[in-house]
């Protein structure tokens, strides 16, 4: 189990820490319960860890960091930008460990491979956004992946050759998130301008995967809503609202 004492370094926004030994998914647990804003749910393992589009998240026990943050009161138009902002925060948290970049909309990559993923889940009541939960999985001390994802997954241990204290990584991330959260909510952080510092593929060839179809574009940034701006092969601008950048052009 996590060393709860290290969570005392969180700033005042924190709604508390719930540390679980095993759970189906920290996001499912957070969405289904009633918790104050900025409550953090973390677990040693997830038995039904998920990524975007229902993909399974490889969640071995005791090696990686799996956590969810309850974000009550966030406006619906802030949901996709919140993914972007959280990506920036994770990149800043790990900047002294490795060169971290973001693959739109929510993959954290290093060395051309996926290091962490972000999944925002919501619950609505009568058309009103009732709860938003930000879930994050970070590969920390795992040093071997299943064959089907080994070509596209990495960890802090594989990048550096050393083990990390997961509690310290979580505390650092939460402090960074809480430090900039009010500026994010009040639009004092220019996510669009900052994208050039964090994007793995700005002005590079990418492929967008959606509904089993792959289309090639050139990435041109993001808009105010967090959507991806691209150019197609004919040089015409388009905006991508849903889909994923593939790993085709990762190096």
Secondary structure, DSSP 8 states (H G I E B T S, - for coil): ---GGGGGGS-TT--EEEEEEEES-HHHHHHHS---TTEEEEEEEESS-B-GGG-B----TTTSEEEEEE-TT--GGGHHHHHHHHHHHHHHHTTTTS--EEETTTEEEETTEEEEEEEEEEEEETTEEEEEEEEEEE--S-----TTTTTTB--HHHHHSS---HHHHHHHHHHHHHHHHHHHHTT-S-HHHHHHHHBSSTTSEEEEEETTEEEEEEEEEE-TTS-EEEE-TTS-EEEE-S-EE-STT--
